[in-house]
Amino acid sequence: ELSMQCILIALNRFLQEKHGSKMAFLDGNPPERLCKPIADHIESLGGQVILNSRIQKIELNADKSVKHFVLTNGNIITGDAYVFATPVDILKLLLPEDWKEISYFKK
């Protein structure tokens, strides 16, 4: 197992610094050189990238898999796979009770 804390701290700094990518991390600004290619790839495979949308609740199926996300604006997001891009502290607040017993989330 590998802790990603150091990498995430460095990445966060690079993403916040205007010229952070000039430190040999990326060859351009992070949204264009890092985030956009990931979003483009997801969309090229038929996926959808939804930005600036807050999740109110993660609804689960009987088998504890994700049924859908409920957004704060009332919209429901369903899919085959989900990426929850949020700080860990926010995820902990929204974590379904059934998932809190899973060892992965206990860390």
C-alpha positions, 0 to 999 in steps of 0.5 A: 500500500502506498500513501498518496498524501504527499502526491496529493499535497504537491498536486494541490499546490501545483493546481493552485499556483499560477505557474506551478506547472513550470516546476517540471510537473506539466508542460502547460496549465493543469486544467488544459494539460491534466484535467481536459485530456482525462475529461476528453477520454471519458467523453470519447468513450460515451461518458459524461463529465459534470462539473460544478455540481454538489452531491447531496446523497449517494443512494445505494442498491440492495447489494450496496453498490451505487444506485445513483447520486442525488445532486443538491439541485434535485437532479439524479445522476445514474451511470455504470461507473462514478468518479467522486471528485471531492476532498476526503472530508466531504466524502466522509460526510456523504458516505452511506452508512452501509459503506462505513463498515468497509475496510477501505473507507475506515482508513 
